[in-house]
Amino acid sequence: MAMIPTKQLFDEFFAAKDKDESYLKKVRPKADRPEVYTYEERIGKQLVDMNVDELFDMLRTFNADGFSVSYNSYDTLAVLYRQLFEYYIDNYELIRNPWNNKRMRGSEALQELAKGKEPITWQNVEDAITEIYRTHEADRAKYVECILRLFYNGFQRAEEIVQLKENMIDFRAGTVRLIGRVVQLDQQCYNLLVEIHNMSKMKGWRGDYLMTSWHDSYFRFPIRPKEEASFNDRPLENICNYINRVISERIRQGLNFDIGYRELFFLGFYDHLVKTYGMEETNRIVLSLRVRKDVAELERAARMYGITKLTSSQIKKSLRPFVSE
């Protein structure tokens, strides 16, 4: 039985980290979640008493309706919990740290997390888009849909949307020339991109927004008229954060799981692989372990799609939410 309550352990652990307050406010909720205490009560064990199976079971209760514990965020979470257990071991009692178990690392951890979860598909996103059109003004819904489709079509980061210029677009082919690659827009995405560029106003619940560019960007942004004179003074990071918030704040209203720009980008890459190799072969490549030919093929396809700074294992991890077994 644990020598101190889990809440006290979290308090001491994060106090010992001696980080600034903003860091602790951001990081602590990732691990110190209401679901931890609910699960403790359900199984009659405290966190540090749990074994590997129980810990995975607990993780699957974190916003259990969806992919809030994604395959990429799991790494961050595992590091936090491993350190938490080490703190307990160093300060209270000698126990075996289950987070050092090989089942809680790498591909085995991904397989555990995948249990009982349906893969994310573009149909899920389209369902969310339908819901957004039902609950928002038409102009706002079009704006959200365009951003979702830009990431799905191959834009990797918000910066690429914010810094898009008219001379980068081939209007006849519906393509966009980005650094190191050309992105092919689907017809709906292309139409929405042009329509948003041509918008002068966007209807809102509290009055119309003015649609304006940032430093001659092709993509336009809704602002209040009083903000027009100072809009170009905003830093790039500020404008990019706005793009990312559009996804995180709006799509949750139509989906029962969280999805961000990164997941949308890799969903687009996964569907590109399916069109190239077929679903069965794509899933086999993503799920295969240390097969040199599969690694080489995946890395080649990733380079052609514009993914250059990730290892094959990182790419597989990013694709895992879309694979059905």
HUQUI-V913614 format. One record per backbone hydrogen bond with DSSP energy under -0.5 kcal/mol. CO is the residue of the C=O (numbers start at 1). NH is the residue of the N-H. E is the energy in kcal/mol with one decimal. If there is no record, write none. Layout:
CO_NH_E ; CO_NH_E
This chain:
5_9_-2.1 ; 6_10_-2.6 ; 7_11_-2.3 ; 8_12_-2.6 ; 9_13_-2.7 ; 10_14_-2.5 ; 11_15_-1.8 ; 12_16_-2.2 ; 13_17_-0.9 ; 14_18_-0.6 ; 14_19_-0.5 ; 15_18_-0.9 ; 20_24_-2.0 ; 21_25_-2.4 ; 22_26_-1.5 ; 23_27_-2.9 ; 24_28_-2.1 ; 27_30_-1.6 ; 27_31_-0.7 ; 28_31_-1.4 ; 28_32_-3.1 ; 31_33_-1.5 ; 33_36_-1.3 ; 33_37_-0.9 ; 34_38_-2.0 ; 35_39_-2.5 ; 36_40_-2.3 ; 37_41_-2.1 ; 38_42_-1.8 ; 39_43_-2.3 ; 40_44_-1.6 ; 40_45_-1.2 ; 46_49_-1.7 ; 46_50_-0.5 ; 47_50_-1.7 ; 51_55_-2.4 ; 52_56_-2.4 ; 53_57_-2.2 ; 54_58_-2.3 ; 55_59_-2.5 ; 56_60_-1.9 ; 58_61_-1.6 ; 59_62_-1.5 ; 61_63_-1.0 ; 61_64_-1.1 ; 63_66_-2.1 ; 63_68_-0.6 ; 68_70_-1.3 ; 70_74_-1.5 ; 72_75_-0.8 ; 72_76_-0.7 ; 73_77_-2.2 ; 74_78_-3.2 ; 75_79_-2.0 ; 76_80_-1.9 ; 77_81_-2.5 ; 78_82_-2.6 ; 79_83_-2.2 ; 80_84_-2.3 ; 81_85_-2.6 ; 82_86_-2.0 ; 83_87_-2.3 ; 84_88_-2.0 ; 85_89_-2.5 ; 86_90_-2.6 ; 87_91_-1.8 ; 88_92_-2.6 ; 88_93_-1.2 ; 93_95_-0.8 ; 96_98_-0.8 ; 97_100_-1.8 ; 98_101_-1.6 ; 101_104_-2.0 ; 102_105_-1.5 ; 105_108_-0.7 ; 105_109_-1.2 ; 106_110_-1.6 ; 107_111_-2.1 ; 108_112_-1.9 ; 109_113_-2.5 ; 110_114_-1.7 ; 111_115_-0.7 ; 112_115_-1.1 ; 114_117_-2.1 ; 121_124_-0.7 ; 121_125_-1.1 ; 122_126_-2.6 ; 123_127_-2.3 ; 124_128_-1.7 ; 125_129_-2.4 ; 126_130_-2.4 ; 127_131_-1.8 ; 128_132_-2.4 ; 129_133_-2.3 ; 130_134_-1.4 ; 131_135_-1.5 ; 132_136_-1.4 ; 137_141_-2.5 ; 138_142_-2.4 ; 139_143_-2.0 ; 140_144_-2.3 ; 141_145_-2.6 ; 142_146_-2.4 ; 143_147_-1.8 ; 144_148_-2.4 ; 145_149_-2.5 ; 146_150_-2.4 ; 147_151_-1.9 ; 148_152_-2.1 ; 149_153_-2.7 ; 150_154_-0.8 ; 150_155_-2.4 ; 151_154_-0.7 ; 157_160_-1.0 ; 157_161_-0.7 ; 158_161_-0.9 ; 158_162_-2.7 ; 159_163_-2.5 ; 161_164_-1.2 ; 164_218_-3.8 ; 165_168_-1.8 ; 166_169_-1.7 ; 168_177_-3.1 ; 169_171_-0.9 ; 170_174_-2.1 ; 170_175_-1.4 ; 174_185_-2.5 ; 175_170_-2.7 ; 176_178_-0.8 ; 176_183_-3.1 ; 178_181_-1.5 ; 181_178_-2.3 ; 182_184_-0.5 ; 183_176_-2.5 ; 183_185_-0.6 ; 186_190_-2.6 ; 187_191_-2.6 ; 188_192_-2.4 ; 189_193_-2.5 ; 190_194_-2.2 ; 191_195_-2.4 ; 192_196_-2.8 ; 193_197_-1.9 ; 194_198_-1.7 ; 195_199_-0.5 ; 196_199_-1.0 ; 200_211_-2.2 ; 202_209_-3.2 ; 204_207_-1.3 ; 209_202_-2.2 ; 210_212_-0.6 ; 210_223_-2.6 ; 212_221_-3.3 ; 213_215_-0.6 ; 221_212_-2.2 ; 223_210_-3.5 ; 224_227_-2.5 ; 225_228_-1.4 ; 227_230_-0.6 ; 227_231_-0.7 ; 228_231_-1.0 ; 230_233_-1.2 ; 231_234_-1.6 ; 235_238_-0.6 ; 235_239_-1.5 ; 236_240_-2.6 ; 237_241_-2.4 ; 238_242_-1.4 ; 239_243_-1.7 ; 240_244_-2.2 ; 241_245_-2.2 ; 242_246_-1.9 ; 243_247_-1.0 ; 244_248_-2.2 ; 245_249_-3.0 ; 246_250_-1.4 ; 247_251_-2.2 ; 250_253_-1.4 ; 251_254_-1.7 ; 251_255_-1.2 ; 260_264_-2.2 ; 261_265_-2.4 ; 262_266_-2.3 ; 263_267_-2.2 ; 264_268_-2.0 ; 265_269_-1.9 ; 266_270_-2.8 ; 267_271_-2.5 ; 268_272_-1.8 ; 269_273_-2.4 ; 270_274_-2.3 ; 271_275_-2.0 ; 272_276_-1.6 ; 273_277_-3.5 ; 273_278_-0.6 ; 274_278_-2.0 ; 278_282_-2.2 ; 279_283_-2.8 ; 280_284_-1.9 ; 281_285_-2.4 ; 282_286_-2.4 ; 283_287_-2.2 ; 284_288_-1.4 ; 288_290_-0.6 ; 290_292_-0.8 ; 291_295_-2.4 ; 292_296_-2.5 ; 293_297_-2.2 ; 294_298_-2.5 ; 295_299_-2.5 ; 296_300_-2.2 ; 297_301_-2.3 ; 298_302_-2.4 ; 299_303_-2.3 ; 300_304_-2.0 ; 301_305_-1.3 ; 302_306_-0.8 ; 302_307_-3.2 ; 303_306_-0.9 ; 306_308_-0.8 ; 311_315_-2.2 ; 312_316_-2.6 ; 313_317_-2.0 ; 314_318_-1.9 ; 315_319_-1.7 ; 316_320_-1.3 ; 319_322_-2.0 ; 320_323_-1.5 ; 321_120_-2.5
